[in-house]
Amino acid sequence: MAFGKFPEKSWSHSRDQFFQECPRKYYYHYYGSHNGWRADAPLEAQTLYRLKNLLNLYLYFGETLHGVAEMYINHWEQKGVGFLRDELYHRIRNLLNQAFVESRDEAQWWEAPKRRKMFAEMYYSEDKQLPKHGVGEIKKRMDICLDHFLQCASLYEVIRNPEYRLVESERLNTFFVQGNKVYVKLDALYRHEGGQYVIIDWKTGLEDERIDEQLQLYAYYLHRELGAPLEQIEIRTEYLLQGKCQKDTVDAAGLEAIEQKIVDSALEMDLMLLDVQANQPRPEQDFRPALEPRSCRYCNYRKVCTVRHK
């Protein structure tokens, strides 16, 4: 972790989403929480750091399935065999159950928010329980998503095909776009012996129009950093909840658009800085709250945010 007065200046697709959704939330997440892991940090920073680490039930389920997919891929690469469905199912269930148990002890979570889990749904509920509807929905998604994962086209056409080799999986990469440090993480990247690249992106939720922008960013990274020709890049979005595989290609216009998006977004973020070089933010009150009330309903920071939509 960085111990500087201000956090590192960088750009990512998720960071841009935070900024566009709610600049106040963006401030809390990237600036207000900075150094909040330190015992000598102001109480406000410590609180924001802990709220930053709250888990959303649906997103955490997505994380656990991504972890299972990565485990399956790596095991296949090393052993030439995957895991049984029951093994994967129990892995996901045990991680969710462990997070639930840990979420019942707020004091221990406060002392070690990185090592222990806390569901936001439990933290903000009066009875400190997960909503029954949410638990039921996750149970359904576990079966559906896991079955679709094991049956999906990419698992057989790419992962189990000896003509493809794994380049990387769940690796956090950085590169620069016109002076802006950019973070990107691909779920899985394969290369065919004939030269074709295949990016696999696992999705456990509903289809989202913003995904296209994320895919263009992946292609931009692959083209710029690994020198992959555009005509040899294929992006597969595996919608595990729907059992649907969407295959996309990229072109020069798409890459130009994502580069401009990064530059414009970074400049917009810079307008909220007092010192661009130091990445020193303007005061909290300069970061406007979300315009949409629904953005506040499940926000991790509603404990400290004074904005209340009627």
N, C-alpha and C positions, 0 to 999 in steps of 0.2 A: 504493500500500500504506500502511496505517496504521502509524505509528511509535510509538503509545502503548505504555505498559507492558503493557496488557491489550488484547485484541481487541475489536472492536465487538460489542455485545450485539444479537442478532437471532434470528429463527426462520425455518426453512424445512422443507419436507417431508423433504429429504435429511438435514438436521441432526437432526430427530426420529428418523429411521431409525437413524442412527449411535448416538444416545443409547439407544434401545430395544435395539439389538443388543448393544452393549458400551460401558458408560460409560467404561471405561479407554481404549478406542479413541477415543471421543468427546473425552476429555481430550487425548490426543496430537494429534488432528487439529485441534482448535480452540484449544487453549491451549498445550500443550507446544511446538508448532511455531511459535508466534507470534514474530515478529522473527527467525526462523531464517534469513532471507535476508540478514541483515546480517553483515558480516565480523567485527564485534566482538561478536556474540551468543555465548552459551555454546555449547560443542560439542554438548551435548545438544539444544539448540533447533535448531542447524544440522542435526543428524542427523535429527531428527523432521521438519523442514521438507522435507528431501530424500525421506524415506520417504513423506511426504504426497503428493509429486508422482509417485510410482511409478504406472505405468500397468498396468491389467489388460487382457489381450489382448482379451477379449470386450467389455469396456466401451469400450475404445478403438475397436474396430470400430464399435460403436454410435455413438460420437462422429463418426467419419468419415462414416458414412452420414447422420447428422443434418446434417453440414456440406454434403454433396452435395445433400440435399433442400432445404436453405436456398438453395444456389447455384442450383438448378433453379428454385425459386419466384421468386427475385429476377430471374433472367434472363428468365423468362416475363413477369413484370410489366413489365420494361423493354423487351423486344424482341418479345413476343408469340410466342415460340418457346422450346422447352426445349433440352436437350442430347441427343445420341445416346447410346445405351446404352454403346457402347465408350468414349466420353469419360468417362462417369461411372465405369465399371469401372476404367479406368486411373487415374483420380483417387484412388479408394479404394486400389487396389493400391499406387500410388506412395507414399501417405502411410503405409501399413503397412510397406512396405519401408524407407522412410526411418527410421521409428521403430526398426525392427529393427537397421539399421546403426548408428544412434546409441547403441543399447542395448549395443553391443559395447565401447564406450569409457566405462568407469565414471568415469575421472578427469575427462574433459571434462564428463560429466553432473554430477558433484559440483560443478564450478566454475560451471555454469550450468543448474541443475535446472529452470528455467522455460522456457529457450530450447531445451533438448535433451530428448530422450525417453529413458525407461528402463522397459522392461517388468519388472514385478515377477517374472514367471516366469523371466526371465533373471538378474535380480539375485540371486535366491535359489537358482538351480540351480548344481550343481557344474561342469557343462560350459559354462555361460553360453549355453545354447541354448534356443529355445522348444520346448515339448513337441510332438512330432510329431502327436499326436492333436489338440491344440488348433489347430495350423496347418491340418491337414486339415479340421477342423470349420469354421474361419473361411472357408476357400476355398469350401466348400459354401454357407455362409451368404451369401457375397458374391453368388453367382449367384442364389440363391433370393430373398434380400431385395431385390436390385436389380430383378429381374424383377417381383416383386410390387409394388414401389414404382411402377414405370412402368405397371403394369396396375391399380393400386388405384382404387377408386371415387372417392376424394376428389380424385385428380389430375384426373379428367375432370369430375366434378360440381361442383367448387368452383374449383380453381385455373384451369381452362381456360374457365370460364363467365364471360362479361363482366358478368353481373348481380351477381357477387360482386367485392368489392374487398379487397385485402390491408390489414389494419389493422396487424399487426405480425408479425414472425418472429424467433424466438430472441432476443428482447429481455429483458434482466434488469430486472424491475420491483420496486418496493418500495411497500408500503402498511402501514398500522397497524391492528392489531386489539387494542382495549382496551389501548393503550399499548405493544404489542409490535410491533417492526419486523419485517415479514414479507417474504421474498424469494420471487418466483415468476417462472418463465420458460416461456412457451408456445411450442411448436414452431412453430405457425402459427395465426393468428386471422384469419378472414374475416368480412365482413358483406355480407349480401344487400341489394340496393336496397330490398327490402320490409321490412327491419328485422331479419331473422333473423341471429344470430351462429353461426358454426361454428368450433369449436376442433378442430384436428387434432393428434393426438399420435402420433408414430412410435415403434414398439416393434420392436426387432430380436431380442429374446430370447423366452423362454417367457412365457405368461400368468401374471400375478401378482395375487393377491387384494388386495394393497396398492394397486394402481393406482386402484381406486375412490375411495380417500381422496384421492389426488392429483387426480383429476378434479373432485371436489367443491371442492377448493381453487381450481382454475382457475375454476370457475363462480362461486365466492365473490368472487374478484378481479374478474371481469368484471361481476358484478351490483353490487358495492359501488363500484368505481372508475369504471366506464364507464356505469353506470346501465342495463345491459341487463336487460330484463324476463326473469324466469325462463322463461316460456313461449316465449321466442325464443332460448334458448340450446340448442345441440346440441353434444355432444362426440363426436368420432369417434376411436376408438383403432384405428389401423391396425397390426395385428399382421403385420409383413412376413414373418416367418419362416413363419407359418401361412397367409398369404394371406387373412386374415380381417379384416373391418371391423366393429367393434362400435360401435353408435350409442347414446348415453345422453342422457337429459334430467335435469334437476334440479328439486328442489322446495324449499320453505321449510324443511322438516324436515331435509333434507340439509345445507343451509347453516347451520342452527342447530347441527347436530352438528359440522361442521368448525370453526365458531367456538369451540365448547366444547373441541374437541380442541386447538386452538392455545393457548387460555388454560390448560388443564390441563397440557399438555406444557411450556409456558414456565414455569409455576409449579414443575413437577418439576425442570426444569433449574436454576431459581433456588435450589433447596434445596442445590445443589452449589456455591454461591458463598459466599465470605466477605464480599464487599461487592457487593451487587446493583447499585448505581449505577455502580461502577467496573468491573463484570464481572470481579471478581477471583475466581479459582477456589479451591476448597479444595485441599489437597495431593493429589498424584497417588494416593497409597495409599487415599484416601477414595473414589475412583472404582472400583467393583467391576469385575472382569473379566467377560467373557461367561460365561453359564451353559452354552451349547451348545459343545462341542468343535469342531464344524464351522466355527464362526465364526472360530476361530483359524488354521485350516489355510491359508487364503490371505490372511490379514490383512497389510497393508503394514507393520505395526509389530511383527511377530514377532521382528525382530532385537533390539529393545530391551525388549520385554515379558517379564517374568520368569515369567509364568504359563504353565504347560505342562499341558495336559489329557492324561491317559493314555488 
